[in-house]
Amino acid sequence: MDGEPRVPEQRRPDGSSAGPTASAAGPVASLRFSVLGPVRAWRGPEPLATGSPQQRALLAALLLREGRTATAAELIDALWGEEPPSQALAAVRTYASRLRKALDAGVLVSESGGYAVRGLADGALDLAVAQELAARAEKARTAGDLCQARDVLRRALALWDGEVLAGVPGPYAEAQRVRLEEWRLQLLESRLDMDLEQGCHAEAVSELTALTAAHPLRERLRELLMLALYRSGRQAEALAVYADTRRLLAEELGVDPGPALRELQQRVLRADPALAEPSAPAAEPASVPVRPAQLPATVPDFTGRSSFVRELSDVLASASGAEGQVMAVSALAGIGGVGKTTLAVHVAHGARAAFPDGQLYVDLQGAGPRAAEPETVLGSFLRALGTADSAVPDTLEERAALYRSVLDGRRVLVLLDNARDAAQVRPLLPGTAGCAALVTSRVRMVDLAGAHLVDLDVMSPEEALALFTKIVGEERVASERQAALDVVAACGFLPLAIRIAASRLAARRTWTVSVLAAKLADERRRLDELQAGDLAVEATFELGYGQLEPAQARAFRLLGLADGPDISLAAAAAVLDLPPEETEDLLESLVDTSLLESAAPGRYRFHDLVRLYARACAERDEWPPGQREAALSRVLDFYLATAAGVYASERPGDRLVAGLEPTAYPGLHFTEGSAALDWLYTEAAPLLACVRQAAGTDRLRRAVDLLWAAKDLTESGANSRQYEMTARAMCDATRDAEDARAEGRARTVLTDVLLVSGRIQQAEQEARLAMRLASAEEDAPAASWVANSLGLICLHQGRHASSMPFFEQAIAGFRAVGNRPPEATALCNLSRAHLGGGNVMAAVEFAQRGLEAHAEFGRTVRLANSHYALGIALNRAGRHDEALEHFSEALRIFSDHRQRLWEGTTNFRVAEVHVAARRPARAAQHAEQALALGCIGGDRMRGNVLTLLGRALTALGQTDRARACWREALHLYEQVKAAEAEEVRALLTPA
């Protein structure tokens, strides 16, 4: 941070330093001054009058004098330069007298024919605070703590409040303005440089675009912008920035870019791998990095497997050694119950010290019907590593790339449990020297390149007996060694079977080992099947199931029926139809028997094979059979009732929930909107699994309505892919069931998904089919919503006149049932139709009506949509400042409700306002924010943003970068066959 200014140093009258707080009378703590903006003074919270511009100039000169006395001649020169007025000396004395009266006694002193400011307390001058923060930031950066350094620099930069010494006249003030502005830019460049070191390139592009527009000849800012664009995958734009800079420097100064910029251009041209971000994207600055510790607990009685432990530990050591030159991967394969997970967890715990940056764990559910999606796992891993939700990309490829970047430079161990195949595992591997991965699977992963393969077989008789003895106790086994050998042999030497049998014996003090051996050898000859693949695991589970009390057994059977990666305590209570307290006791007792796992406080999951076994038990033992259907019906009711409550809390007054299928089992109730949204996003995976599970059952209609009530999962940009897959599955299921009403609603939901992602042609096909079904079934709620969607489709297609009848139909349908919020939404959409037809006054009127209607129900998401619609209309009317006010309020509400895609779309509209108002730098900044956040409308809307960004950059003289944006926009438009392609082709055609 070269060039930072010196902080005023207070001195005693004898000239010795007293430090920034000392004075003869002690520190004057109540006085504060600012010079990094207008020159102001406060006593406590009260502002003080600082007088005329010349009087403020005198005060500023004294504050910036570094504690030394300024002579009258020096002050006259500071205020007026070479042509002072005839009464300059008298004026200086008058200003000093007035300031002395305004300030505390002893602050402004006279000595040796001059003046000085004395006795200021710590933090009394904003410049001194900024200098101290800058020094702390430099120290943190030197120590390698970039998060801390960035945070401190942000605080320092926040002290600037507009132009330094704003409105203060005189040559001294002008010189200080130049000096302090240069220092601010140096601090800003330092902070942006650290942003890029931490991988925050996408966020930095917006800010750098605005800064290069404001300071077009500053090469360091151009260099940072090139680097940020390159790391954002925008190589063409990065090269265009260089071309724009070279042309500008030649025109303005007659020089070429400096060596640093030229070298960067060459590295971008050859795609130098070293340009990749050097470290991981950081979460919000914190004093310590996020260090996940997700390994399940290791079993205290781990026994045997010594050769495997040594083998795996050696492989991990190859990654965690001093050189750390490789990324180690070990894949353990074997039948279910053979102890793959137990061994992997034990080895991982033993290696924890060698991986100080954390350990990640996930159950990939590969043996189940619906294995975990790699993109979902990557999202969870990124959040565990400190990446904010808003920074997690949408696609698998982007998440995998960010994951590898986050792990770069760290030593992290990743345990991937129960993998389906190598394809599921590959995106989850760190790929970074110093990291390691342990994989367990039922299949041998010969196609996992570079993996160290381990085939895990059953225990040896000696190891099996040792494990049994540790659990049961040496005293009980010693006298019945042969019986103990009989038990472990009957268990097929499978670790899980041995653990279950031994735990059963340990819990029954009246049994002998011989009693257990006799039970295992008795009528249940299934033990012979322990030697034959998966059936061996099922027989082992049968032993554990036989130990359960009736209430435990019922819970085990019924919980296994529900799909999903895990289940919450509240949902489990619905499955069992029991109070939460009693449910928790049962579930915890099942955890103790190892038949259930505690995924997190209040959440539970089955091992995939245990779930299959539990379902088999339910089919065999649950009587009457209707109890199984009743359990699944209750949990569906629970999800539907809770999701309807979340919908109602987010959209008060919306009567959609009144038209949903009735529920017999209650849901949760939330007093805070944030808690309701937390529940929806946390439960997304089991909720969507519950919907899919209803296909082909009498629960189909409720499942479709649950999907409809949970529509925020797609509109917010969260869980979009899983939501769409579920919607398509419901369309197929309802069609196969010949349930026209349910199919109409399922296709209504799918229409919304396709609209959000910008697939307009597919959305139109679904919407027209949904309208036919809803009309035939006289399903008024669905018909009204589909009419609104058809209107939006027409708007996207530029058929504004055609959209109006659809919006009017939607308005009439919503009004007929008194559903005011969606009626207001349709009014806002009708505003867009009038705007497209050129009737700006009508557009403003309809948007205002929609806003007034939404305002009746509070600060909801749909109120934000109304502000958004009115902002568009006002912009077209030329009322730019009013438009910005409405867009700003929309942004605040969308942010509060976690509507990331709507935030991005609104930033695009703000950029449109700034283009119309001829503020291209501001426009470019907001367009970049829209690109970083994403927008409603998918690739087509991204093309719109890039087109607008190109126009703003052209106005800023950055024509090469503008053309790079337009080329990308054209590519996107051509992919979706958008009419806007012709406009962009014209922009790219030389005049």
Backbone hydrogen bonds, N-H to C=O, Kabsch-Sander energy under -0.5 kcal/mol:
donor,donor_aa,acceptor,acceptor_aa,energy
4,E,1,M,-0.9
10,Q,8,P,-0.6
11,R,67,G,-0.7
12,R,16,S,-2.9
15,G,12,R,-2.7
18,A,10,Q,-2.0
19,G,10,Q,-0.6
22,A,18,A,-0.7
26,G,23,S,-1.2
28,V,119,G,-2.2
29,A,27,P,-1.1
31,L,28,V,-1.0
32,R,42,W,-2.2
33,F,124,A,-3.8
34,S,40,R,-2.1
37,G,35,V,-1.6
39,V,166,A,-0.5
40,R,34,S,-1.5
40,R,38,P,-0.7
41,A,48,L,-0.6
42,W,32,R,-2.4
43,R,46,E,-2.8
44,G,30,S,-3.3
44,G,42,W,-0.6
46,E,43,R,-1.8
48,L,41,A,-3.2
56,R,52,S,-2.5
57,A,53,P,-2.0
58,L,54,Q,-2.0
59,L,55,Q,-2.1
60,A,56,R,-2.8
61,A,57,A,-2.3
62,L,58,L,-2.0
63,L,59,L,-2.6
64,L,60,A,-2.2
65,R,62,L,-1.3
68,R,65,R,-1.4
70,A,115,Y,-3.0
71,T,69,T,-0.5
72,A,113,G,-1.1
75,L,71,T,-2.2
76,I,72,A,-2.5
77,D,73,A,-2.2
78,A,74,E,-2.1
79,L,75,L,-2.2
80,W,76,I,-2.7
81,G,76,I,-0.7
81,G,77,D,-1.3
83,E,80,W,-1.0
88,A,85,P,-1.5
91,A,87,Q,-2.3
92,V,88,A,-2.5
93,R,89,L,-2.2
94,T,90,A,-2.3
95,Y,91,A,-2.8
96,A,92,V,-2.6
97,S,93,R,-2.2
98,R,94,T,-2.4
99,L,95,Y,-2.5
100,R,96,A,-2.3
101,K,97,S,-1.7
102,A,98,R,-1.8
103,L,99,L,-2.3
107,V,104,D,-1.7
108,L,104,D,-0.5
109,V,107,V,-0.7
109,V,116,A,-2.6
111,E,114,G,-2.0
114,G,111,E,-2.0
115,Y,70,A,-2.3
116,A,109,V,-1.9
118,R,107,V,-2.9
119,G,22,A,-0.7
121,A,28,V,-0.8
124,A,121,A,-2.0
126,D,33,F,-1.8
129,V,125,L,-1.8
130,A,126,D,-2.5
131,Q,127,L,-2.4
132,E,128,A,-2.1
133,L,129,V,-2.5
134,A,130,A,-2.4
135,A,131,Q,-2.0
136,R,132,E,-2.0
137,A,133,L,-2.5
138,E,134,A,-2.2
139,K,135,A,-2.0
140,A,136,R,-2.5
141,R,137,A,-2.5
142,T,138,E,-2.3
143,A,139,K,-1.6
144,G,141,R,-1.5
145,D,140,A,-2.5
146,L,144,G,-1.4
149,A,145,D,-2.2
150,R,146,L,-2.9
151,D,147,C,-2.0
152,V,148,Q,-2.5
153,L,149,A,-2.4
154,R,150,R,-2.3
155,R,151,D,-1.8
156,A,152,V,-2.1
157,L,153,L,-2.8
158,A,154,R,-1.8
159,L,156,A,-1.5
160,W,157,L,-1.2
161,D,36,L,-3.4
165,L,35,V,-1.8
165,L,37,G,-1.3
166,A,37,G,-0.8
166,A,163,E,-1.1
168,V,165,L,-2.2
172,Y,78,A,-1.6
173,A,78,A,-0.5
174,E,170,G,-1.8
175,A,171,P,-2.2
176,Q,172,Y,-2.3
177,R,173,A,-2.4
178,V,174,E,-2.0
179,R,175,A,-2.2
180,L,176,Q,-2.9
181,E,177,R,-2.2
182,E,178,V,-2.0
183,W,179,R,-1.9
184,R,180,L,-2.2
185,L,181,E,-2.2
186,Q,182,E,-2.1
187,L,183,W,-2.5
188,L,184,R,-2.6
189,E,185,L,-2.8
190,S,186,Q,-2.1
191,R,187,L,-2.5
192,L,188,L,-2.7
193,D,189,E,-2.4
194,M,190,S,-1.9
195,D,191,R,-2.1
196,L,192,L,-2.2
197,E,193,D,-1.9
198,Q,194,M,-1.7
199,G,196,L,-1.4
200,C,195,D,-2.7
201,H,199,G,-1.0
204,A,200,C,-1.4
205,V,201,H,-1.5
206,S,202,A,-0.7
207,E,203,E,-0.9
208,L,204,A,-2.8
209,T,205,V,-2.4
210,A,206,S,-1.6
211,L,207,E,-2.3
212,T,208,L,-2.7
213,A,209,T,-1.3
214,A,210,A,-1.8
215,H,211,L,-2.5
218,R,215,H,-1.7
219,E,217,L,-1.0
222,R,218,R,-1.4
223,E,219,E,-2.6
224,L,220,R,-2.3
225,L,221,L,-2.3
226,M,222,R,-2.5
227,L,223,E,-2.2
228,A,224,L,-2.6
229,L,225,L,-2.6
230,Y,226,M,-2.6
231,R,227,L,-2.4
232,S,228,A,-0.9
232,S,229,L,-0.5
233,G,230,Y,-1.6
234,R,229,L,-2.6
238,A,234,R,-2.0
239,L,235,Q,-2.4
240,A,236,A,-2.0
241,V,237,E,-2.2
242,Y,238,A,-1.3
243,A,239,L,-2.0
244,D,240,A,-2.7
245,T,241,V,-2.4
246,R,242,Y,-2.8
247,R,243,A,-2.2
248,L,244,D,-2.4
249,L,245,T,-2.8
250,A,246,R,-2.0
251,E,247,R,-2.3
252,E,248,L,-3.0
253,L,249,L,-2.3
254,G,249,L,-1.4
255,V,249,L,-1.2
262,R,258,G,-2.2
263,E,259,P,-2.8
264,L,260,A,-2.0
265,Q,261,L,-2.1
266,Q,262,R,-1.9
267,R,263,E,-2.2
268,V,264,L,-2.4
269,L,265,Q,-2.3
270,R,266,Q,-1.8
271,A,268,V,-1.2
272,D,267,R,-2.8
275,L,272,D,-2.1
276,A,273,P,-1.7
279,S,197,E,-0.7
294,Q,359,Q,-2.6
302,F,299,V,-1.2
309,V,305,R,-2.7
310,R,306,S,-2.4
311,E,307,S,-2.3
312,L,308,F,-2.8
313,S,309,V,-2.5
314,D,310,R,-2.2
315,V,311,E,-1.6
316,L,312,L,-2.3
317,A,313,S,-2.3
318,S,314,D,-1.2
319,A,315,V,-0.6
319,A,316,L,-1.2
320,S,316,L,-1.9
321,G,317,A,-1.0
326,V,318,S,-0.6
328,A,326,V,-0.7
328,A,435,C,-1.4
330,S,437,A,-2.4
331,A,452,H,-2.4
332,L,330,S,-0.5
332,L,439,V,-4.0
333,A,454,V,-2.6
334,G,441,S,-1.2
338,V,335,I,-1.6
343,L,339,G,-2.3
344,A,340,K,-2.7
345,V,341,T,-2.9
346,H,342,T,-2.2
347,V,343,L,-2.7
348,A,344,A,-2.6
349,H,345,V,-2.6
350,G,346,H,-1.9
351,A,347,V,-1.3
352,R,349,H,-1.1
354,A,351,A,-1.3
355,F,352,R,-1.9
357,D,411,R,-1.6
358,G,355,F,-1.7
359,Q,292,P,-2.1
360,L,413,L,-2.5
362,V,415,L,-1.7
364,L,362,V,-0.8
364,L,417,D,-3.4
366,G,418,N,-3.4
368,G,365,Q,-1.4
372,A,364,L,-2.3
376,T,373,E,-0.6
377,V,373,E,-2.1
378,L,374,P,-2.8
379,G,375,E,-1.9
380,S,376,T,-1.9
381,F,377,V,-2.7
382,L,378,L,-2.9
383,R,379,G,-2.0
384,A,380,S,-2.1
385,L,381,F,-1.7
386,G,383,R,-1.5
387,T,382,L,-2.7
391,A,388,A,-1.5
392,V,389,D,-1.4
399,R,395,T,-2.3
400,A,396,L,-2.7
401,A,397,E,-2.2
402,L,398,E,-2.5
403,Y,399,R,-2.7
404,R,400,A,-2.2
405,S,401,A,-2.0
406,V,402,L,-2.9
407,L,403,Y,-1.8
408,D,404,R,-0.8
408,D,405,S,-0.6
410,R,407,L,-2.4
412,V,410,R,-0.6
413,L,358,G,-2.0
414,V,436,A,-2.6
415,L,360,L,-2.8
415,L,413,L,-0.5
416,L,414,V,-0.7
416,L,438,L,-3.1
417,D,362,V,-2.7
417,D,415,L,-0.8
419,A,440,T,-3.3
425,V,421,D,-1.1
426,R,422,A,-2.6
428,L,425,V,-2.1
429,L,425,V,-0.5
429,L,426,R,-1.4
434,G,326,V,-2.1
435,C,432,T,-2.0
436,A,412,V,-1.8
437,A,328,A,-2.8
438,L,414,V,-2.8
439,V,330,S,-3.0
440,T,416,L,-2.4
441,S,332,L,-2.2
442,R,419,A,-0.7
445,M,443,V,-0.6
446,V,444,R,-1.9
448,L,445,M,-1.4
449,A,447,D,-1.0
451,A,448,L,-2.0
452,H,329,V,-3.4
453,L,451,A,-0.8
454,V,331,A,-2.8
456,L,333,A,-3.3
456,L,454,V,-0.7
457,D,455,D,-0.6
459,M,493,F,-2.1
464,A,460,S,-2.8
465,L,461,P,-2.2
466,A,462,E,-2.2
467,L,463,E,-2.4
468,F,464,A,-2.4
469,T,465,L,-2.6
470,K,466,A,-2.2
471,I,467,L,-1.7
472,V,468,F,-2.4
473,G,469,T,-3.0
477,V,473,G,-1.4
478,A,474,E,-2.5
479,S,475,E,-0.7
480,E,477,V,-1.5
481,R,478,A,-0.7
484,A,480,E,-2.4
485,L,481,R,-2.4
486,D,482,Q,-2.2
487,V,483,A,-2.0
488,V,484,A,-2.3
489,A,485,L,-2.0
490,A,486,D,-2.3
491,C,487,V,-1.6
492,G,489,A,-1.7
493,F,488,V,-2.2
494,L,491,C,-1.6
496,L,337,G,-2.0
498,I,494,L,-2.5
499,R,495,P,-2.8
500,I,496,L,-2.4
501,A,497,A,-2.4
502,A,498,I,-2.9
503,S,499,R,-2.4
504,R,500,I,-2.0
505,L,501,A,-1.9
506,A,502,A,-2.8
507,A,503,S,-1.7
508,R,505,L,-1.5
509,R,507,A,-0.6
511,W,508,R,-1.4
516,L,512,T,-1.6
517,A,513,V,-2.5
518,A,514,S,-2.6
519,K,515,V,-2.2
520,L,516,L,-2.4
521,A,517,A,-1.5
522,D,518,A,-0.7
522,D,519,K,-0.6
525,R,523,E,-2.1
527,L,524,R,-1.3
528,D,525,R,-1.7
529,E,526,R,-2.0
530,L,527,L,-1.4
531,Q,528,D,-1.0
532,A,529,E,-2.3
533,G,531,Q,-0.5
535,L,532,A,-1.0
536,A,532,A,-0.6
536,A,533,G,-1.4
537,V,533,G,-0.7
537,V,534,D,-0.6
538,E,534,D,-1.9
539,A,535,L,-2.2
540,T,536,A,-1.8
541,F,537,V,-2.4
542,E,538,E,-1.7
543,L,539,A,-1.1
543,L,540,T,-0.5
544,G,540,T,-1.3
545,Y,541,F,-2.7
546,G,542,E,-2.1
547,Q,543,L,-0.6
547,Q,544,G,-1.0
548,L,545,Y,-1.2
553,A,549,E,-2.9
554,R,550,P,-2.3
555,A,551,A,-2.1
556,F,552,Q,-2.8
557,R,553,A,-2.5
558,L,554,R,-2.7
559,L,555,A,-2.5
560,G,556,F,-1.2
561,L,558,L,-1.4
562,A,558,L,-0.5
562,A,559,L,-0.9
567,I,604,Y,-2.5
569,L,602,G,-2.0
572,A,568,S,-2.5
573,A,569,L,-2.3
574,A,570,A,-1.4
575,V,571,A,-2.1
576,L,572,A,-2.3
577,D,573,A,-1.3
578,L,573,A,-1.8
583,T,579,P,-2.5
584,E,580,P,-2.7
585,D,581,E,-1.9
586,L,582,E,-2.0
587,L,583,T,-2.7
588,E,584,E,-2.7
589,S,585,D,-1.8
590,L,586,L,-1.8
591,V,587,L,-2.0
592,D,588,E,-1.9
593,T,589,S,-1.0
594,S,591,V,-1.6
595,L,590,L,-1.6
596,L,590,L,-1.0
597,E,605,R,-3.1
599,A,597,E,-0.9
599,A,603,R,-0.8
600,A,603,R,-1.3
603,R,600,A,-2.8
604,Y,567,I,-2.6
605,R,597,E,-2.3
611,R,607,H,-2.5
612,L,608,D,-1.8
613,Y,609,L,-2.2
614,A,610,V,-2.9
615,R,611,R,-2.2
616,A,612,L,-2.0
617,C,613,Y,-2.3
618,A,614,A,-2.1
619,E,615,R,-2.5
620,R,616,A,-1.7
621,D,617,C,-3.7
622,E,617,C,-0.6
622,E,618,A,-1.6
623,W,621,D,-0.5
627,Q,624,P,-2.4
628,R,625,P,-1.6
629,E,625,P,-0.8
630,A,626,G,-2.4
631,A,627,Q,-2.0
632,L,628,R,-1.9
633,S,629,E,-2.3
634,R,630,A,-2.3
635,V,631,A,-2.1
636,L,632,L,-1.8
637,D,633,S,-2.5
638,F,634,R,-2.7
639,Y,635,V,-2.4
640,L,636,L,-2.8
641,A,637,D,-3.2
642,T,638,F,-2.3
643,A,639,Y,-2.9
644,A,640,L,-2.5
645,G,641,A,-1.7
646,V,642,T,-2.3
647,Y,643,A,-2.7
648,A,644,A,-2.4
649,S,645,G,-2.2
650,E,646,V,-2.0
651,R,647,Y,-1.9
654,D,651,R,-2.1
657,V,654,D,-0.6
658,A,655,R,-0.9
659,G,655,R,-0.8
659,G,656,L,-1.3
660,L,657,V,-1.0
676,A,672,E,-1.7
677,L,673,G,-2.3
678,D,674,S,-2.4
679,W,675,A,-2.2
680,L,676,A,-2.1
681,Y,677,L,-2.5
682,T,678,D,-2.4
683,E,679,W,-2.6
684,A,681,Y,-0.7
687,L,683,E,-2.8
688,L,684,A,-2.7
689,A,685,A,-2.1
690,C,686,P,-2.1
691,V,687,L,-1.8
692,R,688,L,-2.3
693,Q,689,A,-2.1
694,A,690,C,-0.7
694,A,691,V,-1.1
695,A,692,R,-1.6
697,T,694,A,-1.7
700,L,697,T,-1.2
703,A,699,R,-2.2
704,V,700,L,-2.2
705,D,701,R,-2.2
706,L,702,R,-2.3
707,L,703,A,-2.0
708,W,704,V,-2.0
709,A,705,D,-2.6
710,A,706,L,-1.5
711,K,708,W,-1.4
713,L,710,A,-2.1
714,T,711,K,-1.5
715,E,711,K,-2.0
716,S,712,D,-1.9
717,G,714,T,-1.1
720,S,717,G,-0.5
723,Y,719,N,-2.4
724,E,720,S,-2.5
725,M,721,R,-2.5
726,T,722,Q,-2.1
727,A,723,Y,-2.5
728,R,724,E,-2.5
729,A,725,M,-2.1
730,M,726,T,-2.3
731,C,727,A,-1.9
732,D,728,R,-2.1
733,A,729,A,-2.5
734,T,730,M,-2.6
735,R,731,C,-1.8
736,D,732,D,-2.5
737,A,733,A,-2.0
738,E,735,R,-1.1
739,D,734,T,-2.2
740,A,738,E,-0.9
743,E,739,D,-2.5
744,G,740,A,-2.5
745,R,741,R,-1.8
746,A,742,A,-2.5
747,R,743,E,-2.6
748,T,744,G,-1.6
749,V,745,R,-2.3
750,L,746,A,-2.3
751,T,747,R,-2.1
752,D,748,T,-1.7
753,V,749,V,-1.9
754,L,750,L,-2.4
755,L,751,T,-2.3
756,V,752,D,-2.4
757,S,753,V,-1.7
758,G,755,L,-1.2
759,R,754,L,-2.3
760,I,758,G,-1.5
763,A,759,R,-2.1
764,E,760,I,-2.5
765,Q,761,Q,-1.8
766,E,762,Q,-2.3
767,A,763,A,-2.7
768,R,764,E,-2.5
769,L,765,Q,-1.7
770,A,766,E,-2.8
771,M,767,A,-2.5
772,R,768,R,-1.9
773,L,769,L,-2.2
774,A,770,A,-2.9
775,S,771,M,-2.5
776,A,772,R,-2.2
777,E,773,L,-2.0
778,E,775,S,-0.8
779,D,774,A,-2.7
780,A,778,E,-1.4
783,A,779,D,-2.6
784,S,780,A,-2.5
785,W,781,P,-2.1
786,V,782,A,-2.7
787,A,783,A,-2.2
788,N,784,S,-1.9
789,S,785,W,-2.0
790,L,786,V,-2.9
791,G,787,A,-2.0
792,L,788,N,-2.0
793,I,789,S,-2.4
794,C,790,L,-2.1
795,L,791,G,-2.0
796,H,792,L,-2.5
797,Q,793,I,-1.6
798,G,795,L,-1.6
799,R,794,C,-2.7
800,H,798,G,-1.2
803,S,799,R,-1.2
804,M,800,H,-1.0
804,M,801,A,-0.6
806,F,802,S,-0.6
807,F,803,S,-2.2
808,E,804,M,-2.8
809,Q,805,P,-2.2
810,A,806,F,-2.5
811,I,807,F,-2.8
812,A,808,E,-2.4
813,G,809,Q,-2.4
814,F,810,A,-2.7
815,R,811,I,-2.6
816,A,812,A,-2.0
817,V,813,G,-0.8
817,V,814,F,-0.6
818,G,815,R,-1.4
819,N,814,F,-3.0
820,R,818,G,-1.2
823,E,819,N,-1.3
824,A,820,R,-2.8
825,T,821,P,-2.1
826,A,822,P,-2.5
827,L,823,E,-2.1
828,C,824,A,-2.1
829,N,825,T,-2.0
830,L,826,A,-2.4
831,S,827,L,-1.8
832,R,828,C,-1.4
833,A,829,N,-1.7
834,H,830,L,-2.4
835,L,831,S,-2.3
836,G,832,R,-2.3
837,G,833,A,-1.5
838,G,835,L,-1.4
839,N,834,H,-2.3
840,V,838,G,-1.4
843,A,839,N,-1.9
844,V,840,V,-2.5
845,E,841,M,-2.1
846,F,842,A,-2.6
847,A,843,A,-2.2
848,Q,844,V,-2.3
849,R,845,E,-2.2
850,G,846,F,-2.3
851,L,847,A,-2.5
852,E,848,Q,-2.6
853,A,849,R,-2.1
854,H,850,G,-2.4
855,A,851,L,-2.3
856,E,852,E,-0.7
856,E,853,A,-0.8
857,F,854,H,-1.9
858,G,855,A,-1.3
860,T,858,G,-1.9
861,V,650,E,-1.0
864,A,860,T,-1.5
865,N,861,V,-1.6
866,S,862,R,-1.7
867,H,863,L,-2.4
868,Y,864,A,-2.4
869,A,865,N,-2.4
870,L,866,S,-2.8
871,G,867,H,-2.4
872,I,868,Y,-1.8
873,A,869,A,-2.0
874,L,870,L,-2.8
875,N,871,G,-2.0
876,R,872,I,-1.9
877,A,873,A,-1.6
878,G,875,N,-1.5
879,R,874,L,-2.5
880,H,878,G,-1.4
883,A,879,R,-2.1
884,L,880,H,-2.5
885,E,881,D,-1.7
886,H,882,E,-1.9
887,F,883,A,-2.5
888,S,884,L,-2.5
889,E,885,E,-1.8
890,A,886,H,-2.2
891,L,887,F,-2.5
892,R,888,S,-1.9
893,I,889,E,-2.1
894,F,890,A,-2.9
895,S,891,L,-2.3
896,D,892,R,-2.0
897,H,893,I,-1.9
898,R,895,S,-1.4
899,Q,894,F,-2.8
900,R,716,S,-0.6
900,R,898,R,-1.3
901,L,716,S,-0.6
903,E,899,Q,-2.1
904,G,900,R,-2.3
905,T,901,L,-2.2
906,T,902,W,-2.4
907,N,903,E,-2.1
908,F,904,G,-1.6
909,R,905,T,-1.7
910,V,906,T,-2.4
911,A,907,N,-2.2
912,E,908,F,-1.8
913,V,909,R,-1.9
914,H,910,V,-2.1
915,V,911,A,-2.1
916,A,912,E,-2.5
917,A,913,V,-2.3
918,R,915,V,-1.4
919,R,914,H,-3.6
923,A,919,R,-2.1
924,A,920,P,-2.8
925,Q,921,A,-2.0
926,H,922,R,-2.1
927,A,923,A,-2.3
928,E,924,A,-2.2
929,Q,925,Q,-1.6
930,A,926,H,-2.1
931,L,927,A,-2.0
932,A,928,E,-2.2
933,L,929,Q,-2.1
934,G,930,A,-2.3
936,I,901,L,-0.7
937,G,756,V,-3.6
938,G,756,V,-0.8
938,G,935,C,-1.1
939,D,757,S,-0.6
940,R,937,G,-0.8
941,M,937,G,-0.9
942,R,938,G,-2.0
943,G,939,D,-2.3
944,N,940,R,-1.8
945,V,941,M,-2.4
946,L,942,R,-2.5
947,T,943,G,-2.3
948,L,944,N,-2.3
949,L,945,V,-2.8
950,G,946,L,-2.3
951,R,947,T,-1.7
952,A,948,L,-2.3
953,L,949,L,-2.7
954,T,950,G,-2.2
955,A,951,R,-1.9
956,L,952,A,-1.1
957,G,954,T,-1.6
958,Q,953,L,-2.8
959,T,957,G,-1.2
961,R,240,A,-0.5
962,A,958,Q,-2.0
963,R,959,T,-2.3
964,A,960,D,-1.8
965,C,961,R,-2.1
966,W,962,A,-2.3
967,R,963,R,-2.4
968,E,964,A,-1.8
969,A,965,C,-2.4
970,L,966,W,-2.8
971,H,967,R,-2.0
972,L,968,E,-2.0
973,Y,969,A,-2.7
974,E,970,L,-2.6
975,Q,971,H,-1.6
976,V,972,L,-1.6
977,K,973,Y,-0.6
977,K,974,E,-0.5
978,A,973,Y,-2.4
981,A,978,A,-1.5
982,E,979,A,-1.4
983,E,979,A,-0.5
984,V,980,E,-1.8
985,R,981,A,-2.5
986,A,982,E,-2.0
987,L,983,E,-1.7
988,L,984,V,-2.1
989,T,985,R,-0.8
989,T,986,A,-0.6
